[in-house]
Amino acid sequence: MTVTVVVGAQFGDEAKGKITDFLAADAQYVVRTGGGPNAGHSIHLAEGLVILHQLAAGVLRKGVVGVSGPGMVIQPFAIEQEIQDLERRGLLRGEVVLSDRAHVLLPLHEIEDGWQDDLRAQKNPGAGIGTTRRGIGPAYADRAARWGIRLTDLTRPAILRERLDVLYATKTHLTGLPPMDTLVGDLGEVGSRLAPRIRPTESLLWDAIARGDRILLEGAQSALLDVDFGTYPYVTSSHPTSAGALIGSGIPPTEVDAILGVSKAYTTRVGSGPFPTEDTGESGEFLRRVGGERGATTGRARRCGWLDLVMLRYAARLNGFTSFAITKVDVLGGLDEVPVCVQYVMPDGSTARDVLPSQADDLAKAQPVYERLPGWPEFHERAKERIRREGARALPSTLRRFLTRITEETGVPVEFVGFGPGRDETIRLEVGGGPSSTAGLAAWTG
């Protein structure tokens, strides 16, 4: 396959970075297609944990080009620091390329993000959306309003000053902005240092496709946070869907071969917004503790709950998933039973199975209907070693039933299973027979 799109199927934090890094072993290009420094992809290497905020996962693989694409809003000072940190640790093994069309996230965007969130809280204490205050929303807003500055502008001092002068004129409601002359100078300096990495990336990828090179498109955040199709207004400001990955890379849809949806075996969410399967009791705390559920960027505790097949069906239809990667199945190991939500009962008595209401308030009132599946044994090291050695046939039979149930309910086969954070803790299943793709595997007895 030439082009594969990796999409988060839930609210984010599904281990997209881990799966992308796993697939990058056989790729020549990995493209980050959206978002900015508000997201963190945690990748566990033998040398230690790496959290990528604005760089594509491919930079950790020798011979792979990691592209920060045109759909991103890039904080140039932060991405320079991220590159330097990887170089210092000896982990920058691939090539870093930055799209000249990517927009620049400025310090004033971070200030405006905080101002906006404070304003929401002042008007309505319950109206906060849980922004990371990293400036993502204001940066995308300026892009859409055509006030934005792009990476290509950083090496053109006259253009940079002219555009900053206009942009500052739109921010008179803000206080504490850095002096414009200082910002012009700082941006010019960082631009000159980053200049060797800034280039047109769409033609780079078109040529790669013509050669038959393998390309991965990875998004930040996830489908249920899409600004149009997510739980608005509790969403991000970009399009972390398969369609958004194309806009954010410049690759046409006719070149896409596979769309991989990444989902945890349960569900988490950071920040505010509706979450029908959230468990605020002991079970939710168990998932948070055992799963290590804290945000890679903010450190905030994630809200936790059970797998929501209504949302997975919706995400599958929205993105056109050709297969799933189900991660963190080890977290549920040792439970007697595993609840999965198969439908919602709405306040008016109707049911929902694969379409989410457009109003977040309506979704917040949905009552989940659970099917309770038998659990599987704990993933102690002996079990993990057997899975590494024997592959899918060593998965517990009840876990395979869980994976098959996902396929039965969504129509999308499970292709990958993650059973731990390490690079060697992901396996690939044979896909092609729908629900039967996991049939015939030997039961786990150890």
ZAKOL-9264 format. One record per residue (C-alpha): residue in one letter; x, y, z. Coordinates in steps of 0.5 Angstrom, whole numbers, plus 2048, in hexadecimal, padded with zeros to 3 digits. Layout:
AXYZ/...
//
This chain:
M800800800/T8038077FE/V7FE80C803/T7FB80A809/V7F880F80E/V7F880E815/V7F2811819/G7F0811820/A7E980E821/Q7E7811827/F7E981782B/G7F081782A/D7F681382E/E7F480D82B/A7FC80B82A/K7FC80E823/G803810824/K805809826/I801806820/T80480B81B/D80B80981E/F80A80281D/L808803816/A80D807814/A812802814/D81080080D/A80F80780B/Q81380C807/Y80F813809/V80A81480F/V80681B80F/R80381E815/T7FD821812/G7FA826817/G7FA82981E/G80082C821/P80382C828/N7FD82A82C/A7FE82382A/G80381E82D/H804817829/S80881382F/I80D80D82C/H810809830/L81780782E/A81D803831/E820809832/G81A80C836/L814810835/V81381582F/I80D81A82F/L80D81D828/H809823828/Q80A826821/L80E82181D/A80C81B819/A80D81481C/G812812816/V817817819/L81981181E/R81A80C818/K82180C814/G81F80D80D/V81881080E/V81681780C/G81281A812/V80E82080F/S80A825813/G80582780E/P80182D80B/G7FB82B80F/M7FF82D816/V80083381A/I80783381C/Q80A836822/P81183781F/F815839825/A812832828/I81382E822/E81A830822/Q81B82E829/E818827828/I81D826822/Q822828827/D82082482C/L82081E828/E82781F825/R82982082C/R82781982E/G829816827/L822814825/L82181881F/R82281381A/G81E815814/E81E81B811/V819821813/V81682580D/L81182B80F/S80C82D80A/D80D834807/R805835807/A80483380F/H802839813/V80583C819/L80383C820/L805842823/P80684482B/L80084982A/H7FB843828/E7FD84082E/I7FB846832/E7F584682E/D7F383F82F/G7F3841837/W7EF847836/Q7EA843832/D7E983E837/D7E984383D/L7E384683A/R7DF840839/A7E083F840/Q7DE846842/K7D884583E/N7D683E840/P7DA83A845/G7D8834842/A7DA83683B/G7E183583B/I7E3830835/G7EA82D838/T7EF831834/T7F682F835/R7F7837834/R7FD83582F/G7FA83A82A/I7F7835825/G7F0838824/P7F283F823/A7F883D81E/Y7F383981A/A7EE83F81A/D7F3844818/R7F583F812/A7ED83E810/A7EC846811/R7F384780C/W7F784B812/G7FB845812/I803844812/R80683E80E/L80D83B80F/T80F83D808/D80E84580B/L813844810/T81984580B/R81684B808/P81785180D/A813856809/I80D851808/L80D84F80F/R80D856812/E80885880E/R803852810/L805853817/D80385A817/V7FC858814/L7FB852819/Y7FD85781F/A7F885B81D/T7F285681E/K7F5854825/T7F485B829/H7EF85882E/L7F5854830/T7FA856836/G801854837/L80385382F/P80A85282E/P80D85982A/M80C858823/D81385A821/T816854826/L81184F823/V81485181C/G81B85081E/D81A849822/L81684681C/G81B849817/E82084581B/V81C83F81C/G81A83F815/S82183F813/R823839817/L81D835815/A81E83780D/P82283180B/R81C82D80D/I81683180A/R81482F803/P80E82E7FF/T80C827801/E8068257FD/S80B8247F7/L80F8207FB/L80A81B7FD/W80781B7F6/D80E8197F3/A80E8147F9/I8078117F7/A80A8117EF/R81080D7F2/G80B8087F6/D80E80A7FC/R80A808803/I80780E806/L80380F80D/L7FF81580E/E7FE816816/G7F981B819/A7F981E820/Q7F381D824/S7ED819821/A7E781881D/L7E281A823/L7E6821824/D7E582381D/V7E382A81D/D7DD828818/F7DB82181A/G7DD821821/T7DA822828/Y7DA82A826/P7DC82E829/Y7E082A82D/V7E4828828/T7EB82A825/S7EC83081F/S7EE82B819/H7EB825816/P7EF81F819/T7EB81A814/S7ED81680E/A7EA81C80A/G7EE82180E/A7F581D80D/L7F481E805/I7F3825806/G7F982680B/S7FE822807/G7FC8247FF/I7FB81C7FD/P7F581B7F9/P7F08167FB/T7F18127F5/E7F88107F8/V7F580D7FF/D7F6806800/A7F4805807/I7F180880D/L7F2806814/G7EE80881A/V7F2807820/S7ED806827/K7EF80482E/A7EB7FE831/Y7E8803835/T7E780B834/T7EA811837/R7E9818836/V7ED81E839/G7E982583A/S7E282683A/G7DC824835/P7D781E835/F7DA817837/P7D4812837/T7D880C839/E7DC81083F/D7DD80C845/T7DE81184B/G7DF80B850/E7E4806852/S7E480384B/G7E680A848/E7EB80B84D/F7EE80484C/L7EE805844/R7F280C846/R7F780984B/V7F8802847/G7F8806840/G7FC80C842/E7F7810840/R7FA817840/G7FB81C83A/A80281C837/T802823836/T7FE82683B/G7FF821841/R7F7821842/A7F481B845/R7F081883F/R7E8816840/C7E780F83F/G7E280A83D/W7E0804839/L7E0803832/D7DB80682E/L7D9802828/V7D4808826/M7DA80D825/L7DE808821/R7D980681C/Y7D880E81B/A7DF80F81A/A7E0809816/R7DA80C811/L7DD813811/N7E4811810/G7E380A80C/F7E8806810/T7EB80080C/S7ED7FD813/F7EE7FE81A/A7F47FE81F/I7F17FD826/T7F67FF82C/K7F77FE833/V7F47F7834/D7F97F6839/V7F57FB83E/L7EF7F783E/G7F37F183F/G7F07ED846/L7E97F0846/D7E37EB846/E7DF7EF841/V7E07F483C/P7DA7F983B/V7D97FC834/C7D4801832/V7D07FE82C/Q7CB80482B/Y7C880A82F/V7C180B831/M7C0813830/P7BB817835/D7B5816830/G7B680F830/S7B980E82A/T7BF80A829/A7C680C825/R7CB807822/D7CF80A81D/V7CD81181D/L7CF817822/P7CA81C823/S7CD823821/Q7CC826828/A7D182582D/D7CB826832/D7C782082F/L7CD81B82F/A7CF81D836/K7C881A838/A7C8814834/Q7C880E839/P7CD808836/V7CA801836/Y7CF7FC837/E7D17F5835/R7D67F283A/L7DB7ED837/P7DF7E883B/G7E67EB83D/W7ED7E883C/P7F37E6840/E7F87EC842/F7FE7ED83D/H8047EB842/E80A7EB83E/R80A7E383D/A8047E4839/K8077EA835/E80D7E6833/R8097E1830/I8057E682C/R80B7E982A/R80D7E2828/E8077DF825/G8037E5823/A7FC7E5823/R7FB7DD824/A7FD7DF82B/L7F87E482D/P7F27E2832/S7EC7DF82F/T7E87E4833/L7EC7EA830/R7EB7E7829/R7E47E782A/F7E47EE82C/L7E87F0826/T7E37EC822/R7DD7F0825/I7E07F6823/T7E07F481C/E7D97F181C/E7D67F881F/T7DA7FC81A/G7DB7F8814/V7E37FA814/P7E87F5816/V7ED7F581B/E7F47F5818/F7F97F781E/V7F87F6825/G7FD7FA82A/F7FE7F6831/G8037FB834/P807801833/G80D7FE830/R80F7FE828/D80F7F6829/E8087F682C/T8047F7826/I8027F1821/R7FE7F181B/L7F87EC819/E7F67E9812/V7F17EE80F/G7EC7EC80A/G7E77E880D/G7E37ED811/P7E17EA817/S7E47E3816/S7EB7E7815/T7ED7E481C/A7E97DE81B/G7ED7D781C/L7F37DA821/A7F57D5826/A7F27D782D/W7F77DA832/T7F77D5838/G7FD7D883C/
//
